[in-house]
């Protein structure tokens, strides 16, 4: 699944109002002010609804949610089946 494209489309449409500007897949939302805390909450709601997941409070950290790449990596980990013993 192409998580990057879906997340980038959501961010562009809903948080940047259709003007992606210079946002790259590795652009930090918080460092650049691209997305504020309310925007992060909207991203969390989008991810939970789109991928039918529950994002726990301890998962709401920049390492998981601060860029298109980080969100894509997080989704890959979260949605991958557990390794068999």
Secondary structure, DSSP 8 states (H G I E B T S, - for coil): --HHHHHHHHIIIIISTT--TT--TT--HHHHTSS-HHHHHHHHHHHHHHHT----GGG-SHHHHSSHHHHHHHHHHHHS-----
